[in-house]
C-alpha cells in the first residue's frame, strides 16, 4: 500500500486555539417548557438509608470474615442471601416513595382514570 500525495488522510487538530466561541445566552429550564412540571421526590426514609448502608457493608464484612476465619462457603452464601433480601427491601421502599409522588394529582385537566 503506497501513500500518494493525492490521498486524503486525517491529521490531529491543534488544541491551542478554540475555533468556536463558547455558547452564551439563556438556558431553557423545565419551567419554560410547556406541559412539564417539576417532580419533587421525598428524601429516603431512615429505614431505607439504614438498609442501604447495611447492604453496602455486607460484602466487605463477609470477605474480611471469610479471610480471617477461613469459612468461605457459608459466609459467601450468607452474603448472597442477605444482599438479595436487602436489595429487594430497599427496592420496595424506594419504589413506594417514588410512586407516592408520581401519582396523578387532582389538578384541573388531570386524567384520573
FENPE-V301290 format. One record per residue. N is the residue number from 1. SS is DSSP state (a for helix, b for strand, c for the rest). PSI is psi as a letter, one per 40 degrees, with the letter a starting at -180 (NA if undefined). OMEGA is omega in degrees with one decimal (* if undefined). Layout:
[[N,SS,PSI,OMEGA] [N,SS,PSI,OMEGA]]
//
This chain:
[[1,c,h,-178.5] [2,c,i,177.2] [3,c,h,178.0] [4,c,i,-179.3] [5,c,e,-178.6] [6,c,e,179.8] [7,c,i,177.0] [8,c,i,178.0] [9,c,i,-176.7] [10,c,i,176.1] [11,c,i,176.8] [12,c,h,178.5] [13,c,i,177.5] [14,c,i,-178.4] [15,c,e,-177.1] [16,c,d,-175.7] [17,c,h,178.5] [18,c,h,-178.1] [19,c,d,179.3] [20,c,i,178.8] [21,c,i,178.2] [22,c,i,-179.1] [23,c,h,177.2] [24,c,i,176.9] [25,c,a,-176.6] [26,c,h,178.6] [27,c,h,-179.6] [28,c,h,-178.7] [29,c,i,-179.2] [30,a,d,-179.3] [31,a,e,-179.0] [32,a,e,-179.2] [33,c,h,-178.4] [34,c,i,177.4] [35,c,e,-179.6] [36,c,h,177.3] [37,c,i,-179.2] [38,c,h,179.8] [39,c,h,177.8] [40,c,h,-178.0] [41,c,h,-179.4] [42,c,i,176.3] [43,c,i,176.9] [44,c,i,178.9] [45,c,i,179.5] [46,a,d,177.9] [47,a,d,-179.8] [48,a,d,179.3] [49,a,d,179.6] [50,a,d,179.5] [51,a,d,176.0] [52,a,d,179.1] [53,a,d,179.6] [54,a,d,-179.8] [55,a,d,177.3] [56,a,d,-176.4] [57,a,e,-175.6] [58,a,d,-175.4] [59,a,d,177.1] [60,a,d,179.8] [61,a,d,-179.6] [62,a,d,179.9] [63,a,d,178.4] [64,a,d,179.0] [65,a,d,179.2] [66,a,d,178.5] [67,a,d,-177.0] [68,a,d,-174.9] [69,a,d,179.1] [70,c,e,179.6] [71,c,g,-173.4] [72,a,d,-170.5] [73,a,d,-178.8] [74,a,d,-179.4] [75,a,d,178.9] [76,a,d,176.0] [77,a,d,178.4] [78,a,d,178.9] [79,a,d,178.1] [80,a,d,-177.9] [81,a,d,-178.6] [82,a,d,179.3] [83,a,d,178.6] [84,a,d,179.3] [85,a,d,-179.9] [86,a,d,178.9] [87,a,d,-179.8] [88,a,d,-179.6] [89,a,d,178.0] [90,a,d,177.9] [91,a,d,179.5] [92,a,d,179.0] [93,a,d,-179.6] [94,a,d,-180.0] [95,a,d,175.7] [96,a,d,-179.3] [97,a,d,-180.0] [98,a,d,-179.8] [99,a,d,-179.8] [100,a,d,-178.0] [101,a,e,179.5] [102,a,e,177.5] [103,c,i,-179.0] [104,c,i,180.0] [105,c,i,-177.9] [106,c,f,177.8] [107,c,i,-179.9] [108,c,h,179.7] [109,c,e,179.9] [110,c,h,179.6] [111,c,h,-174.8] [112,c,f,179.2] [113,c,NA,*]]
//
